[in-house]
Amino acid sequence: GLIQSLPISERWTIDATFDASTTVRGKIPAGGVVQPFQTSGSGSVGGALGSLYGNDGDYKAVTLGANYRADLWSWNGRVEYRKSDQNSRFNITTNVVRALGEGKTLAGTVRYSTLGQATGAQAKSLTSSVALAWRPLDSHWSLLERFELRKESADSGITGGNVLGVPAGNGVGQRTLRLINNLAVNYRTGPEGARHAVEATVYYGAKWVRGSYGADDYAGYIDVTGFDLRMDLGKRFDVGVQGSVQHAWNRGAFAFSGGPSAGVSPAPNVWISAGYNIAGYRDRDFEDDRYTRRGPYVTMRMKFDRGTVAGLLGKGR
């Protein structure tokens, strides 16, 4: 593959990549794949992109991107096209971030993707979001708010587990529209890393869903209410407990998730936690923010900003 990044001015940077994989000889037989979670099929493993998209045969991929950075805001956009023996994918992504003052940031994202499989089946996905982060440096309080629109469609022949993450319709075409809002309010008794500091978070997530599956139409309102409670054990370790309840209002159904966890911060701006949920549920619209399924789990969070990158590179701010 080839990667090229070119600064064209003090504020503008453009980049392009090209990646390809071609089988020289032989094929991977069914059941002969080394990676247990990789789909089987003919063709090469395909390097990094092959690991991301599964073993989908020979492929070619190209991307074009641009980045603009001003004093208070920044923008980036990227166009991608990838064609393999099994499918073709087109993706457009754009992001904008605006600093509203010390500890306050507003961000927006739009992502549009299409997938065409070798069988002729197609799937489309559109995601748009606006997020606000409020973290004053001199306050024990912080707030995170995000609103999303997700629109997906898939033909009856689309396969489950596709790279877009669009669910299969079990032999029928499907279309969904989801409006999702997440709000989290956090309070700490002391600054980050302070000994025996207690951190509490309450959050509320809500979504309105409208879906069409073949000739059947559905609509409903679902929300999630929960909390996280953590206590620092020194500067690196912490223990905690979390719980949440999911409510499907139209059906009057409830589901619960909760359990203990322990965390460690091996380096600045890095946090790793392990826990076990005694009860759980699955909701793909909320699971990006916290793990709600039943059973053991491990998560890792990393914070990147200009100061973090400069420190990794050994440069001053």
Salt bridges, closest charged atoms under 4 A:
ASP15 OD1 - ARG78 NH2 2.85
ASP56 OD2 - ARG82 NH1 2.79
ASP71 OD1 - ARG11 NH2 3.97
GLU148 OE2 - ARG146 NE 3.27
GLU148 OE1 - ARG150 NH2 3.02
GLU152 OE1 - ARG178 NH1 3.37
GLU152 OE1 - ARG284 NH2 2.78
GLU192 OE1 - ARG188 NH1 3.84
GLU199 OE1 - ARG188 NH1 2.85
ASP228 OD2 - ARG290 NE 3.89
ASP232 OD2 - ARG188 NH2 2.91
ASP238 OD1 - ARG230 NH2 2.47
ASP283 OD1 - LYS207 NZ 2.91
ASP285 OD1 - ARG150 NH1 2.84
ASP285 OD2 - ARG178 NE 2.89
ASP285 OD2 - LYS207 NZ 2.76
GLU287 OE1 - ARG293 NH2 3.10
ASP288 OD2 - ARG150 NH2 3.97
ASP289 OD2 - ARG146 NH2 2.88
ASP305 OD2 - LYS303 NZ 3.99
